[in-house]
Amino acid sequence: MKHLFLLRHAKSSWEDPTLADNERPLSPLGETQAAAIAAGLQHRSVFAGTVYASPAVRTQQTLAELSRALPGLALKSRAHNAPALYNVEANAIMRWLVHENPSAERITLVGHNPALEQLAQQLAPKATTKLPTLGMLHLTLPIERWEEVETLKTGGELIDRLTPLDASYALFKRKRSSSPKLKKALKNKSLPKRLQTILQHRYSLVRSLEPGVIAGEDPEFLHQYRVNLRRSRAVAEAVRAVIKVPKLKKALKRIKKRAQATSELRDLDVFLLEVSDTPDLPNLGVPLRQWLRDAAHQRHQTLCEELANEAYQDDMQRWQTLIDSKAFARALATLTPKQIERVLKARIAQHDALLAELTPDSPSEALHELRKSVKRIRYLAELMPEQHSGFLKRLKPRQTLLGNFQDRTVQLAWLDAFARETPLPDTAKAELHTWRQTLIGRQQHQREQVCQLAPLAP
């Protein structure tokens, strides 16, 4: 079995029309792409084998930028110059591979389209093989020697791919910024039309975030994916609290399930950041961070399997069909501001009743229920943000406080699980006990702050 990595050069510049094609340099965006994707390529062992690169300036500069981002690999000096890769035909590259017949089990070709895309299509015809600038495709080939590649008609498999847009949320966001803005799409629309547009926009965003979630290089993809799923559910639940909408209850259960699948991974990411920012853990920090990374990796794999599952695709398709349907639009058309205000008032009264029952000794579950009530209130108020802008500002610090308390609850549970599963020396055990007591103290302080909150109702 051989491993073939196909890596297209980064984005090049067309500023100087007098330059020959092979002399064109990278653009500033190309340099940014290299910095964004370098770590992801290293994680996937793209440069673990023999590297061959086209002599074109943009390809050599791509290697230089990647080498700068990955100084330990000496990538620029290791790469072999391969003029055959400055080519537009896949067959020419195949003939070169046959002639070259490298001894390495893994090779990486840094070159150009359309040749690299065509090569991937020929070797793994069942795979989707689009290759944007600085995109990577990882193929496995059932051959013993590279000279057999020319006679390989089928059997190659695409097992991984990565693009700069999937590795970096900042680049993804930059690309999305050229799309129509939600605010502009909502301008001058009635309440029913606005709600349907919001749900359709969030659906589109969730689907476009999925490759970044699967790549797992930038945790912001998971955060935004989770936020948009939860906000979609929040808008729909708020609507359902006010009016009857056919098939919405069942669809909401599916969306809730998909959002819940991200919960533990998000909690682990947050806790890992906090542990990394805590300096006073000389003996505990390393094993705890590794344990959290392992737990996050396991849950990320599970999430990726779910996203690739046919049931997930069916659920998301049903959700899109519902929010695009005329029946949904007709149901929304019956929604009035008075109905929303009536339900909002009832939810505020319920929240204030829960708050009045709290004491500094109340169990964590009681504060968790209060947090959920605040979220439901916010979701309703956000159906008409202009009318409730002041109220929403007042609600935000309350939700943040309750969210921080919940984070502490979850983090203490993770620490207990870590202590049960990990043998520790006495010095690390002492640090764990001290830090755990610190977190409990902070949590108790937050509990007392919650008990001192004023009612929401005027």
Secondary structure, DSSP 8 states (H G I E B T S, - for coil): -EEEEEEE---B--S-TTS-GGG--B-HHHHHHHHHHHHHHHHTTTTSSEEEE--SHHHHHHHHHHHHHSGGG-HHHH-EE-GGGS-S-HHHHHHHHHHH----SEEEEEE-TTHHHHHHHHH-TTS-----TT-EEEEEE--SSGGGGGG--S--EEEEEE-HHHH-HHHHHHHHTTS--HHHHHTT--HHHHHHHHHHHHHHHHHHHHHHHHH-S-HHHHHHHHHHHHHHHHHHHHHHHHS--TTHHHHHHHHHHHHHTTHHHHHHHHHHHHHHT--S-TTTHHHHHHHHHHHHHHHHHHHHHHHHSHHHHHHHHHHHHHHHSHHHHHHHTT--HHHHHHHHHHHHHHHHHHHHH--TT--HHHHHHHHHHHHHHHHHHTTSTTTTHHHHHHHHHHHHHHHHHHHHHHHHHHHHHHHHHS---HHHHHHHHHHHHHHHHHHHHHHHHHHT---S--
